């Protein structure tokens, strides 16, 4: 996975996302929109504002489908924002850097 984003597995999802503000990027191989979101999330992960306050993770659903099925992810890319283990926001589809930045900023306030 790209720099700043930690690839996780179904087995580690609960542990990796239980504390703090965590972005979970549900992606699939061969998904052009997923590649775009990877670049956007990598940029955000490397900023001073978000890099130290947000944990960026990625779960590839065609290789790790269990959590996506349980949560009800029906398309990729889907991005969840979790705060202390609870889903507080979701983005389905490709969005702009500015839109993702604004969503994250709201959850850090």
Jmol script that loads the backbone (N, CA, C; Angstrom):
load data "model"
ATOM      1  N   UNK A   1       0.855  -1.183   0.000  1.00  0.00           N
ATOM      2  CA  UNK A   1       0.000   0.000   0.000  1.00  0.00           C
ATOM      3  C   UNK A   1       0.896   1.240   0.000  1.00  0.00           C
ATOM      4  N   UNK A   2       0.329   2.333  -0.398  1.00  0.00           N
ATOM      5  CA  UNK A   2       1.067   3.572  -0.509  1.00  0.00           C
ATOM      6  C   UNK A   2       1.485   4.105   0.858  1.00  0.00           C
ATOM      7  N   UNK A   3       2.460   4.965   0.855  1.00  0.00           N
ATOM      8  CA  UNK A   3       3.035   5.516   2.082  1.00  0.00           C
ATOM      9  C   UNK A   3       1.995   6.285   2.897  1.00  0.00           C
ATOM     10  N   UNK A   4       1.985   6.024   4.201  1.00  0.00           N
ATOM     11  CA  UNK A   4       1.070   6.730   5.088  1.00  0.00           C
ATOM     12  C   UNK A   4      -0.236   6.013   5.322  1.00  0.00           C
ATOM     13  N   UNK A   5      -0.521   4.970   4.543  1.00  0.00           N
ATOM     14  CA  UNK A   5      -1.750   4.199   4.693  1.00  0.00           C
ATOM     15  C   UNK A   5      -1.354   2.772   5.063  1.00  0.00           C
ATOM     16  N   UNK A   6      -1.906   2.284   6.159  1.00  0.00           N
ATOM     17  CA  UNK A   6      -1.584   0.939   6.632  1.00  0.00           C
ATOM     18  C   UNK A   6      -2.594  -0.064   6.085  1.00  0.00           C
ATOM     19  N   UNK A   7      -2.113  -1.053   5.352  1.00  0.00           N
ATOM     20  CA  UNK A   7      -2.986  -2.132   4.867  1.00  0.00           C
ATOM     21  C   UNK A   7      -3.361  -3.016   6.052  1.00  0.00           C
ATOM     22  N   UNK A   8      -4.660  -3.268   6.214  1.00  0.00           N
ATOM     23  CA  UNK A   8      -5.115  -4.122   7.309  1.00  0.00           C
ATOM     24  C   UNK A   8      -5.882  -5.310   6.739  1.00  0.00           C
ATOM     25  N   UNK A   9      -6.135  -6.282   7.608  1.00  0.00           N
ATOM     26  CA  UNK A   9      -6.846  -7.492   7.223  1.00  0.00           C
ATOM     27  C   UNK A   9      -8.143  -7.578   8.027  1.00  0.00           C
ATOM     28  N   UNK A  10      -9.033  -8.440   7.580  1.00  0.00           N
ATOM     29  CA  UNK A  10     -10.288  -8.647   8.301  1.00  0.00           C
ATOM     30  C   UNK A  10     -10.024  -8.931   9.779  1.00  0.00           C
ATOM     31  N   UNK A  11      -9.031  -9.773  10.052  1.00  0.00           N
ATOM     32  CA  UNK A  11      -8.745 -10.199  11.423  1.00  0.00           C
ATOM     33  C   UNK A  11      -8.273  -9.054  12.324  1.00  0.00           C
ATOM     34  N   UNK A  12      -7.660  -8.036  11.736  1.00  0.00           N
ATOM     35  CA  UNK A  12      -7.106  -6.948  12.542  1.00  0.00           C
ATOM     36  C   UNK A  12      -7.986  -5.691  12.534  1.00  0.00           C
ATOM     37  N   UNK A  13      -9.077  -5.702  11.791  1.00  0.00           N
ATOM     38  CA  UNK A  13      -9.925  -4.521  11.635  1.00  0.00           C
ATOM     39  C   UNK A  13     -10.359  -3.938  12.987  1.00  0.00           C
ATOM     40  N   UNK A  14     -10.925  -4.754  13.856  1.00  0.00           N
ATOM     41  CA  UNK A  14     -11.444  -4.257  15.136  1.00  0.00           C
ATOM     42  C   UNK A  14     -10.342  -3.628  15.976  1.00  0.00           C
ATOM     43  N   UNK A  15      -9.206  -4.277  16.050  1.00  0.00           N
ATOM     44  CA  UNK A  15      -8.084  -3.770  16.847  1.00  0.00           C
ATOM     45  C   UNK A  15      -7.517  -2.487  16.255  1.00  0.00           C
ATOM     46  N   UNK A  16      -7.359  -2.465  14.946  1.00  0.00           N
ATOM     47  CA  UNK A  16      -6.746  -1.315  14.276  1.00  0.00           C
ATOM     48  C   UNK A  16      -7.636  -0.068  14.304  1.00  0.00           C
ATOM     49  N   UNK A  17      -8.936  -0.251  14.495  1.00  0.00           N
ATOM     50  CA  UNK A  17      -9.860   0.890  14.381  1.00  0.00           C
ATOM     51  C   UNK A  17     -10.595   1.205  15.675  1.00  0.00           C
ATOM     52  N   UNK A  18     -10.102   0.711  16.812  1.00  0.00           N
ATOM     53  CA  UNK A  18     -10.880   0.884  18.042  1.00  0.00           C
ATOM     54  C   UNK A  18     -10.594   2.163  18.813  1.00  0.00           C
ATOM     55  N   UNK A  19      -9.488   2.845  18.557  1.00  0.00           N
ATOM     56  CA  UNK A  19      -9.205   4.084  19.290  1.00  0.00           C
ATOM     57  C   UNK A  19      -8.793   5.207  18.346  1.00  0.00           C
ATOM     58  N   UNK A  20      -9.144   6.421  18.752  1.00  0.00           N
ATOM     59  CA  UNK A  20      -8.777   7.596  17.976  1.00  0.00           C
ATOM     60  C   UNK A  20      -9.630   7.763  16.735  1.00  0.00           C
ATOM     61  N   UNK A  21      -9.198   8.661  15.863  1.00  0.00           N
ATOM     62  CA  UNK A  21      -9.861   8.885  14.578  1.00  0.00           C
ATOM     63  C   UNK A  21      -9.135   8.038  13.541  1.00  0.00           C
ATOM     64  N   UNK A  22      -9.898   7.171  12.889  1.00  0.00           N
ATOM     65  CA  UNK A  22      -9.328   6.230  11.920  1.00  0.00           C
ATOM     66  C   UNK A  22     -10.112   6.314  10.620  1.00  0.00           C
ATOM     67  N   UNK A  23      -9.381   6.425   9.520  1.00  0.00           N
ATOM     68  CA  UNK A  23      -9.976   6.332   8.193  1.00  0.00           C
ATOM     69  C   UNK A  23      -9.773   4.899   7.721  1.00  0.00           C
ATOM     70  N   UNK A  24     -10.864   4.275   7.283  1.00  0.00           N
ATOM     71  CA  UNK A  24     -10.771   2.947   6.680  1.00  0.00           C
ATOM     72  C   UNK A  24     -11.190   3.087   5.222  1.00  0.00           C
ATOM     73  N   UNK A  25     -10.243   2.852   4.342  1.00  0.00           N
ATOM     74  CA  UNK A  25     -10.476   2.938   2.906  1.00  0.00           C
ATOM     75  C   UNK A  25     -10.779   1.525   2.405  1.00  0.00           C
ATOM     76  N   UNK A  26     -12.068   1.257   2.124  1.00  0.00           N
ATOM     77  CA  UNK A  26     -12.451  -0.024   1.543  1.00  0.00           C
ATOM     78  C   UNK A  26     -12.246   0.102   0.040  1.00  0.00           C
ATOM     79  N   UNK A  27     -11.325  -0.684  -0.479  1.00  0.00           N
ATOM     80  CA  UNK A  27     -10.922  -0.563  -1.876  1.00  0.00           C
ATOM     81  C   UNK A  27     -10.907  -1.927  -2.522  1.00  0.00           C
ATOM     82  N   UNK A  28     -10.738  -1.973  -3.822  1.00  0.00           N
ATOM     83  CA  UNK A  28     -10.566  -3.234  -4.520  1.00  0.00           C
ATOM     84  C   UNK A  28      -9.480  -3.060  -5.575  1.00  0.00           C
ATOM     85  N   UNK A  29      -8.874  -4.185  -5.915  1.00  0.00           N
ATOM     86  CA  UNK A  29      -7.869  -4.164  -6.987  1.00  0.00           C
ATOM     87  C   UNK A  29      -8.576  -3.806  -8.301  1.00  0.00           C
ATOM     88  N   UNK A  30      -7.883  -3.134  -9.172  1.00  0.00           N
ATOM     89  CA  UNK A  30      -8.390  -2.797 -10.503  1.00  0.00           C
ATOM     90  C   UNK A  30      -9.580  -1.844 -10.463  1.00  0.00           C
ATOM     91  N   UNK A  31      -9.615  -0.972  -9.472  1.00  0.00           N
ATOM     92  CA  UNK A  31     -10.687   0.024  -9.318  1.00  0.00           C
ATOM     93  C   UNK A  31     -10.067   1.401  -9.526  1.00  0.00           C
ATOM     94  N   UNK A  32     -10.334   2.060 -10.659  1.00  0.00           N
ATOM     95  CA  UNK A  32      -9.728   3.371 -10.911  1.00  0.00           C
ATOM     96  C   UNK A  32     -10.042   4.407  -9.830  1.00  0.00           C
ATOM     97  N   UNK A  33     -11.281   4.432  -9.346  1.00  0.00           N
ATOM     98  CA  UNK A  33     -11.643   5.375  -8.284  1.00  0.00           C
ATOM     99  C   UNK A  33     -10.872   5.113  -7.004  1.00  0.00           C
ATOM    100  N   UNK A  34     -10.569   3.837  -6.746  1.00  0.00           N
ATOM    101  CA  UNK A  34      -9.798   3.471  -5.549  1.00  0.00           C
ATOM    102  C   UNK A  34      -8.383   4.025  -5.637  1.00  0.00           C
ATOM    103  N   UNK A  35      -7.810   3.968  -6.818  1.00  0.00           N
ATOM    104  CA  UNK A  35      -6.469   4.505  -7.019  1.00  0.00           C
ATOM    105  C   UNK A  35      -6.459   6.012  -6.766  1.00  0.00           C
ATOM    106  N   UNK A  36      -7.486   6.698  -7.244  1.00  0.00           N
ATOM    107  CA  UNK A  36      -7.606   8.136  -7.013  1.00  0.00           C
ATOM    108  C   UNK A  36      -7.703   8.426  -5.517  1.00  0.00           C
ATOM    109  N   UNK A  37      -8.558   7.681  -4.818  1.00  0.00           N
ATOM    110  CA  UNK A  37      -8.708   7.890  -3.375  1.00  0.00           C
ATOM    111  C   UNK A  37      -7.417   7.558  -2.628  1.00  0.00           C
ATOM    112  N   UNK A  38      -6.683   6.530  -3.078  1.00  0.00           N
ATOM    113  CA  UNK A  38      -5.391   6.204  -2.470  1.00  0.00           C
ATOM    114  C   UNK A  38      -4.468   7.426  -2.497  1.00  0.00           C
ATOM    115  N   UNK A  39      -4.418   8.087  -3.650  1.00  0.00           N
ATOM    116  CA  UNK A  39      -3.552   9.267  -3.786  1.00  0.00           C
ATOM    117  C   UNK A  39      -3.997  10.391  -2.857  1.00  0.00           C
ATOM    118  N   UNK A  40      -5.296  10.615  -2.770  1.00  0.00           N
ATOM    119  CA  UNK A  40      -5.826  11.676  -1.914  1.00  0.00           C
ATOM    120  C   UNK A  40      -5.541  11.366  -0.442  1.00  0.00           C
ATOM    121  N   UNK A  41      -5.807  10.141  -0.031  1.00  0.00           N
ATOM    122  CA  UNK A  41      -5.576   9.779   1.372  1.00  0.00           C
ATOM    123  C   UNK A  41      -4.098   9.796   1.721  1.00  0.00           C
ATOM    124  N   UNK A  42      -3.251   9.413   0.773  1.00  0.00           N
ATOM    125  CA  UNK A  42      -1.800   9.474   1.002  1.00  0.00           C
ATOM    126  C   UNK A  42      -1.365  10.919   1.211  1.00  0.00           C
ATOM    127  N   UNK A  43      -1.889  11.823   0.396  1.00  0.00           N
ATOM    128  CA  UNK A  43      -1.557  13.247   0.564  1.00  0.00           C
ATOM    129  C   UNK A  43      -1.965  13.721   1.954  1.00  0.00           C
ATOM    130  N   UNK A  44      -3.164  13.376   2.380  1.00  0.00           N
ATOM    131  CA  UNK A  44      -3.642  13.807   3.692  1.00  0.00           C
ATOM    132  C   UNK A  44      -2.831  13.181   4.822  1.00  0.00           C
ATOM    133  N   UNK A  45      -2.474  11.927   4.670  1.00  0.00           N
ATOM    134  CA  UNK A  45      -1.691  11.233   5.702  1.00  0.00           C
ATOM    135  C   UNK A  45      -0.315  11.864   5.882  1.00  0.00           C
ATOM    136  N   UNK A  46       0.171  12.518   4.845  1.00  0.00           N
ATOM    137  CA  UNK A  46       1.504  13.118   4.903  1.00  0.00           C
ATOM    138  C   UNK A  46       1.481  14.581   5.329  1.00  0.00           C
ATOM    139  N   UNK A  47       0.301  15.104   5.647  1.00  0.00           N
ATOM    140  CA  UNK A  47       0.227  16.485   6.113  1.00  0.00           C
ATOM    141  C   UNK A  47       0.426  16.540   7.624  1.00  0.00           C
ATOM    142  N   UNK A  48       0.878  17.673   8.080  1.00  0.00           N
ATOM    143  CA  UNK A  48       1.064  17.868   9.522  1.00  0.00           C
ATOM    144  C   UNK A  48      -0.280  17.834  10.251  1.00  0.00           C
ATOM    145  N   UNK A  49      -1.305  18.423   9.637  1.00  0.00           N
ATOM    146  CA  UNK A  49      -2.629  18.504  10.271  1.00  0.00           C
ATOM    147  C   UNK A  49      -3.226  17.124  10.547  1.00  0.00           C
ATOM    148  N   UNK A  50      -3.149  16.214   9.600  1.00  0.00           N
ATOM    149  CA  UNK A  50      -3.812  14.922   9.750  1.00  0.00           C
ATOM    150  C   UNK A  50      -2.868  13.766  10.060  1.00  0.00           C
ATOM    151  N   UNK A  51      -1.636  13.861   9.601  1.00  0.00           N
ATOM    152  CA  UNK A  51      -0.706  12.751   9.756  1.00  0.00           C
ATOM    153  C   UNK A  51      -0.480  12.311  11.188  1.00  0.00           C
ATOM    154  N   UNK A  52      -0.532  13.249  12.120  1.00  0.00           N
ATOM    155  CA  UNK A  52      -0.280  12.899  13.522  1.00  0.00           C
ATOM    156  C   UNK A  52      -1.570  12.643  14.307  1.00  0.00           C
ATOM    157  N   UNK A  53      -2.726  13.015  13.743  1.00  0.00           N
ATOM    158  CA  UNK A  53      -3.978  12.902  14.485  1.00  0.00           C
ATOM    159  C   UNK A  53      -4.926  11.829  13.955  1.00  0.00           C
ATOM    160  N   UNK A  54      -4.698  11.364  12.737  1.00  0.00           N
ATOM    161  CA  UNK A  54      -5.589  10.406  12.094  1.00  0.00           C
ATOM    162  C   UNK A  54      -4.777   9.188  11.670  1.00  0.00           C
ATOM    163  N   UNK A  55      -5.329   8.025  11.911  1.00  0.00           N
ATOM    164  CA  UNK A  55      -4.720   6.784  11.438  1.00  0.00           C
ATOM    165  C   UNK A  55      -5.401   6.422  10.125  1.00  0.00           C
ATOM    166  N   UNK A  56      -4.620   6.249   9.075  1.00  0.00           N
ATOM    167  CA  UNK A  56      -5.144   5.918   7.758  1.00  0.00           C
ATOM    168  C   UNK A  56      -4.918   4.433   7.489  1.00  0.00           C
ATOM    169  N   UNK A  57      -6.006   3.714   7.207  1.00  0.00           N
ATOM    170  CA  UNK A  57      -5.912   2.282   6.928  1.00  0.00           C
ATOM    171  C   UNK A  57      -6.639   1.960   5.632  1.00  0.00           C
ATOM    172  N   UNK A  58      -6.318   0.805   5.090  1.00  0.00           N
ATOM    173  CA  UNK A  58      -6.930   0.364   3.845  1.00  0.00           C
ATOM    174  C   UNK A  58      -7.225  -1.124   3.933  1.00  0.00           C
ATOM    175  N   UNK A  59      -8.406  -1.506   3.469  1.00  0.00           N
ATOM    176  CA  UNK A  59      -8.796  -2.908   3.452  1.00  0.00           C
ATOM    177  C   UNK A  59      -9.247  -3.251   2.030  1.00  0.00           C
ATOM    178  N   UNK A  60      -8.538  -4.168   1.389  1.00  0.00           N
ATOM    179  CA  UNK A  60      -8.836  -4.544   0.008  1.00  0.00           C
ATOM    180  C   UNK A  60      -9.907  -5.633   0.011  1.00  0.00           C
ATOM    181  N   UNK A  61     -11.122  -5.270  -0.382  1.00  0.00           N
ATOM    182  CA  UNK A  61     -12.274  -6.138  -0.191  1.00  0.00           C
ATOM    183  C   UNK A  61     -12.279  -7.386  -1.054  1.00  0.00           C
ATOM    184  N   UNK A  62     -11.628  -7.362  -2.216  1.00  0.00           N
ATOM    185  CA  UNK A  62     -11.618  -8.582  -3.019  1.00  0.00           C
ATOM    186  C   UNK A  62     -10.676  -9.637  -2.434  1.00  0.00           C
ATOM    187  N   UNK A  63      -9.796  -9.226  -1.537  1.00  0.00           N
ATOM    188  CA  UNK A  63      -8.912 -10.182  -0.847  1.00  0.00           C
ATOM    189  C   UNK A  63      -9.327 -10.399   0.599  1.00  0.00           C
ATOM    190  N   UNK A  64     -10.010  -9.428   1.192  1.00  0.00           N
ATOM    191  CA  UNK A  64     -10.448  -9.469   2.591  1.00  0.00           C
ATOM    192  C   UNK A  64     -11.925  -9.052   2.633  1.00  0.00           C
ATOM    193  N   UNK A  65     -12.858  -9.933   2.270  1.00  0.00           N
ATOM    194  CA  UNK A  65     -14.261  -9.524   2.112  1.00  0.00           C
ATOM    195  C   UNK A  65     -15.124  -9.559   3.378  1.00  0.00           C
ATOM    196  N   UNK A  66     -14.649 -10.156   4.443  1.00  0.00           N
ATOM    197  CA  UNK A  66     -15.502 -10.419   5.606  1.00  0.00           C
ATOM    198  C   UNK A  66     -16.048  -9.146   6.255  1.00  0.00           C
ATOM    199  N   UNK A  67     -15.189  -8.207   6.612  1.00  0.00           N
ATOM    200  CA  UNK A  67     -15.627  -6.980   7.290  1.00  0.00           C
ATOM    201  C   UNK A  67     -16.533  -6.161   6.377  1.00  0.00           C
ATOM    202  N   UNK A  68     -16.172  -6.046   5.109  1.00  0.00           N
ATOM    203  CA  UNK A  68     -16.994  -5.280   4.162  1.00  0.00           C
ATOM    204  C   UNK A  68     -18.408  -5.856   4.094  1.00  0.00           C
ATOM    205  N   UNK A  69     -18.521  -7.173   4.066  1.00  0.00           N
ATOM    206  CA  UNK A  69     -19.843  -7.815   4.053  1.00  0.00           C
ATOM    207  C   UNK A  69     -20.613  -7.519   5.332  1.00  0.00           C
ATOM    208  N   UNK A  70     -19.940  -7.633   6.483  1.00  0.00           N
ATOM    209  CA  UNK A  70     -20.600  -7.396   7.769  1.00  0.00           C
ATOM    210  C   UNK A  70     -21.103  -5.958   7.904  1.00  0.00           C
ATOM    211  N   UNK A  71     -20.326  -5.010   7.423  1.00  0.00           N
ATOM    212  CA  UNK A  71     -20.687  -3.590   7.527  1.00  0.00           C
ATOM    213  C   UNK A  71     -21.693  -3.197   6.447  1.00  0.00           C
ATOM    214  N   UNK A  72     -21.687  -3.911   5.342  1.00  0.00           N
ATOM    215  CA  UNK A  72     -22.605  -3.601   4.250  1.00  0.00           C
ATOM    216  C   UNK A  72     -22.003  -2.740   3.162  1.00  0.00           C
ATOM    217  N   UNK A  73     -20.672  -2.780   3.010  1.00  0.00           N
ATOM    218  CA  UNK A  73     -20.028  -2.041   1.922  1.00  0.00           C
ATOM    219  C   UNK A  73     -20.437  -2.706   0.614  1.00  0.00           C
ATOM    220  N   UNK A  74     -21.055  -1.926  -0.282  1.00  0.00           N
ATOM    221  CA  UNK A  74     -21.561  -2.489  -1.525  1.00  0.00           C
ATOM    222  C   UNK A  74     -20.781  -2.060  -2.750  1.00  0.00           C
ATOM    223  N   UNK A  75     -19.951  -1.034  -2.618  1.00  0.00           N
ATOM    224  CA  UNK A  75     -19.160  -0.589  -3.762  1.00  0.00           C
ATOM    225  C   UNK A  75     -17.853   0.006  -3.263  1.00  0.00           C
ATOM    226  N   UNK A  76     -16.898   0.059  -4.164  1.00  0.00           N
ATOM    227  CA  UNK A  76     -15.610   0.668  -3.846  1.00  0.00           C
ATOM    228  C   UNK A  76     -15.369   1.797  -4.837  1.00  0.00           C
ATOM    229  N   UNK A  77     -14.704   2.853  -4.386  1.00  0.00           N
ATOM    230  CA  UNK A  77     -14.192   3.048  -3.039  1.00  0.00           C
ATOM    231  C   UNK A  77     -15.291   3.478  -2.055  1.00  0.00           C
ATOM    232  N   UNK A  78     -15.164   2.992  -0.844  1.00  0.00           N
ATOM    233  CA  UNK A  78     -15.971   3.444   0.280  1.00  0.00           C
ATOM    234  C   UNK A  78     -15.013   3.773   1.406  1.00  0.00           C
ATOM    235  N   UNK A  79     -15.161   4.940   1.997  1.00  0.00           N
ATOM    236  CA  UNK A  79     -14.290   5.356   3.088  1.00  0.00           C
ATOM    237  C   UNK A  79     -15.133   5.575   4.334  1.00  0.00           C
ATOM    238  N   UNK A  80     -14.736   4.941   5.409  1.00  0.00           N
ATOM    239  CA  UNK A  80     -15.390   5.164   6.697  1.00  0.00           C
ATOM    240  C   UNK A  80     -14.470   5.978   7.586  1.00  0.00           C
ATOM    241  N   UNK A  81     -15.059   6.846   8.374  1.00  0.00           N
ATOM    242  CA  UNK A  81     -14.312   7.535   9.419  1.00  0.00           C
ATOM    243  C   UNK A  81     -14.857   7.007  10.734  1.00  0.00           C
ATOM    244  N   UNK A  82     -13.949   6.466  11.549  1.00  0.00           N
ATOM    245  CA  UNK A  82     -14.334   5.927  12.847  1.00  0.00           C
ATOM    246  C   UNK A  82     -13.684   6.766  13.937  1.00  0.00           C
ATOM    247  N   UNK A  83     -14.410   6.945  15.014  1.00  0.00           N
ATOM    248  CA  UNK A  83     -13.871   7.674  16.160  1.00  0.00           C
ATOM    249  C   UNK A  83     -14.098   6.800  17.379  1.00  0.00           C
ATOM    250  N   UNK A  84     -13.003   6.401  18.009  1.00  0.00           N
ATOM    251  CA  UNK A  84     -13.045   5.509  19.173  1.00  0.00           C
ATOM    252  C   UNK A  84     -13.920   4.282  18.918  1.00  0.00           C
ATOM    253  N   UNK A  85     -13.743   3.685  17.741  1.00  0.00           N
ATOM    254  CA  UNK A  85     -14.398   2.436  17.405  1.00  0.00           C
ATOM    255  C   UNK A  85     -15.778   2.558  16.789  1.00  0.00           C
ATOM    256  N   UNK A  86     -16.350   3.762  16.760  1.00  0.00           N
ATOM    257  CA  UNK A  86     -17.697   3.968  16.215  1.00  0.00           C
ATOM    258  C   UNK A  86     -17.619   4.649  14.847  1.00  0.00           C
ATOM    259  N   UNK A  87     -18.413   4.174  13.902  1.00  0.00           N
ATOM    260  CA  UNK A  87     -18.472   4.820  12.588  1.00  0.00           C
ATOM    261  C   UNK A  87     -19.205   6.155  12.742  1.00  0.00           C
ATOM    262  N   UNK A  88     -18.523   7.248  12.367  1.00  0.00           N
ATOM    263  CA  UNK A  88     -19.109   8.582  12.502  1.00  0.00           C
ATOM    264  C   UNK A  88     -19.386   9.251  11.159  1.00  0.00           C
ATOM    265  N   UNK A  89     -18.825   8.688  10.086  1.00  0.00           N
ATOM    266  CA  UNK A  89     -19.038   9.281   8.764  1.00  0.00           C
ATOM    267  C   UNK A  89     -18.655   8.253   7.706  1.00  0.00           C
ATOM    268  N   UNK A  90     -19.209   8.437   6.517  1.00  0.00           N
ATOM    269  CA  UNK A  90     -18.882   7.556   5.397  1.00  0.00           C
ATOM    270  C   UNK A  90     -18.890   8.353   4.107  1.00  0.00           C
ATOM    271  N   UNK A  91     -18.033   7.946   3.184  1.00  0.00           N
ATOM    272  CA  UNK A  91     -17.978   8.544   1.860  1.00  0.00           C
ATOM    273  C   UNK A  91     -17.999   7.387   0.864  1.00  0.00           C
ATOM    274  N   UNK A  92     -18.973   7.412  -0.030  1.00  0.00           N
ATOM    275  CA  UNK A  92     -19.066   6.373  -1.048  1.00  0.00           C
ATOM    276  C   UNK A  92     -18.716   7.005  -2.382  1.00  0.00           C
ATOM    277  N   UNK A  93     -17.746   6.417  -3.061  1.00  0.00           N
ATOM    278  CA  UNK A  93     -17.298   6.947  -4.341  1.00  0.00           C
ATOM    279  C   UNK A  93     -16.101   7.863  -4.180  1.00  0.00           C
ATOM    280  N   UNK A  94     -15.646   8.368  -5.286  1.00  0.00           N
ATOM    281  CA  UNK A  94     -14.479   9.240  -5.316  1.00  0.00           C
ATOM    282  C   UNK A  94     -14.889  10.665  -4.977  1.00  0.00           C
ATOM    283  N   UNK A  95     -14.124  11.299  -4.120  1.00  0.00           N
ATOM    284  CA  UNK A  95     -14.370  12.687  -3.735  1.00  0.00           C
ATOM    285  C   UNK A  95     -13.084  13.488  -3.876  1.00  0.00           C
ATOM    286  N   UNK A  96     -13.213  14.797  -3.781  1.00  0.00           N
ATOM    287  CA  UNK A  96     -12.051  15.675  -3.929  1.00  0.00           C
ATOM    288  C   UNK A  96     -11.231  15.723  -2.643  1.00  0.00           C
ATOM    289  N   UNK A  97     -10.000  16.143  -2.781  1.00  0.00           N
ATOM    290  CA  UNK A  97      -9.116  16.334  -1.635  1.00  0.00           C
ATOM    291  C   UNK A  97      -9.751  17.289  -0.632  1.00  0.00           C
ATOM    292  N   UNK A  98     -10.300  18.391  -1.118  1.00  0.00           N
ATOM    293  CA  UNK A  98     -10.914  19.381  -0.239  1.00  0.00           C
ATOM    294  C   UNK A  98     -12.093  18.826   0.543  1.00  0.00           C
ATOM    295  N   UNK A  99     -12.920  18.013  -0.103  1.00  0.00           N
ATOM    296  CA  UNK A  99     -14.080  17.443   0.575  1.00  0.00           C
ATOM    297  C   UNK A  99     -13.651  16.466   1.673  1.00  0.00           C
ATOM    298  N   UNK A 100     -12.678  15.640   1.392  1.00  0.00           N
ATOM    299  CA  UNK A 100     -12.192  14.677   2.389  1.00  0.00           C
ATOM    300  C   UNK A 100     -11.508  15.418   3.536  1.00  0.00           C
ATOM    301  N   UNK A 101     -10.722  16.432   3.208  1.00  0.00           N
ATOM    302  CA  UNK A 101     -10.049  17.242   4.232  1.00  0.00           C
ATOM    303  C   UNK A 101     -11.084  17.863   5.175  1.00  0.00           C
ATOM    304  N   UNK A 102     -12.160  18.421   4.633  1.00  0.00           N
ATOM    305  CA  UNK A 102     -13.199  19.067   5.438  1.00  0.00           C
ATOM    306  C   UNK A 102     -13.900  18.052   6.344  1.00  0.00           C
ATOM    307  N   UNK A 103     -14.206  16.879   5.809  1.00  0.00           N
ATOM    308  CA  UNK A 103     -14.860  15.834   6.630  1.00  0.00           C
ATOM    309  C   UNK A 103     -13.967  15.432   7.804  1.00  0.00           C
ATOM    310  N   UNK A 104     -12.694  15.222   7.531  1.00  0.00           N
ATOM    311  CA  UNK A 104     -11.773  14.828   8.600  1.00  0.00           C
ATOM    312  C   UNK A 104     -11.639  15.929   9.636  1.00  0.00           C
ATOM    313  N   UNK A 105     -11.536  17.166   9.195  1.00  0.00           N
ATOM    314  CA  UNK A 105     -11.372  18.290  10.116  1.00  0.00           C
ATOM    315  C   UNK A 105     -12.544  18.377  11.092  1.00  0.00           C
ATOM    316  N   UNK A 106     -13.747  18.112  10.615  1.00  0.00           N
ATOM    317  CA  UNK A 106     -14.939  18.137  11.498  1.00  0.00           C
ATOM    318  C   UNK A 106     -14.826  17.131  12.636  1.00  0.00           C
ATOM    319  N   UNK A 107     -14.218  15.985  12.360  1.00  0.00           N
ATOM    320  CA  UNK A 107     -14.153  14.924  13.357  1.00  0.00           C
ATOM    321  C   UNK A 107     -12.964  15.089  14.305  1.00  0.00           C
ATOM    322  N   UNK A 108     -12.084  16.011  14.001  1.00  0.00           N
ATOM    323  CA  UNK A 108     -10.959  16.286  14.904  1.00  0.00           C
ATOM    324  C   UNK A 108     -11.270  17.411  15.867  1.00  0.00           C
ATOM    325  N   UNK A 109     -12.293  18.198  15.551  1.00  0.00           N
ATOM    326  CA  UNK A 109     -12.646  19.357  16.384  1.00  0.00           C
ATOM    327  C   UNK A 109     -13.168  18.912  17.746  1.00  0.00           C
TER     328      UNK A 109
END
end "model"
wireframe off; spacefill off
backbone 0.3
color backbone group
